[in-house]
Amino acid sequence: MTGGHLEHAQQPADQRAVLEERLGGLYHLLRRLEGLQEQKDSVYQRHAHLYRPYKTKWRAKHYWLWALLLSVGLGPVFGLAMVVAGNNSGGGMTPLLLALVASGILVGVRNSRLPEMNAQIEQYNQETSKKIVEMAGPEVTPIESQLQQARQEFNSRYLGWFPEKYLSSVDVGECWQIVHDHRASTVQEAVNRYLTDQHEQYLRDAANAQLAEQQRATRVAQTNGIINAAMQAATIGAIQAQGAATRAAMNAPRTIRIERR
């Protein structure tokens, strides 16, 4: 091999090695960014219980619950009122009807106030968010400082180099593995190979799922066949036993008694 050919052969290998090293650096940087962000989120998450949840619309289950509670509560009161008034006729359904009407009014009024209640909760949560930022500040500040350093490193070394659509530690790690396995020597080749692998894996998973379903159906059919065969054998056995018993009864010797007069 001439010197020119040797140099030409070494260039793709060198290019691949440089790409592998750079992808490895990007992977570790992304892992650091993701880890720091998780730490920051966990600090704020510890204070999440201070927020008030937003109200949701009352629906049929709330209506019937209030109807039940009101009917139970109004029944004794209404009955006592009837006794005091000396009127014991026709009052059986009145507490229930009153509870149904009152429940409808209660649910309707409450739902009409829902925007107002949620607006108050929103204002409260905004104020709470400011308090949480102050409380979490001592823990978040050093984490944010490390995040800022990692962002600056990314901007100076990798900004615009790797497709933003696949800019995660998982995707970059898969591309690094492809380059490491000598299946690509450029970023675009690695990304294309990664997408092809994903599609092929999807097809394999779909085929495996279909095969598993077919195997399950086969097992069910086999089991049903065994059960049906056993039931059929039991039925045939019972018929044969009944037939044998009938034949035995017919063939048994009979004693005929003749009465003399």
Buried (B, 14 or more C-beta within 10 A) or exposed (E): EEEEEEEEEEEEEEEBEEBBEBBBBBBBBBBBBBBBEEBBEEBBEEBEEEEEEEBEEBEEEBBEEBBEEBBEEBBEEBBEEBEEEEEEEEBEEBBBEBBBEBBEEBBEEBBEEBEEEBEEBEEEBEEBBEEBEEBBEEBBEEBEEBBEEBBEBBEEEBEEEBEEEBBEBEBBBBBBBBBBEEBBBEBEBBBBBBEEBEEEEEEEEEEEEEEEEEEEEEEEEEEEEEEEEEEEEEEEEEEEEEEEEEEEEEEEEEEEEEEEE
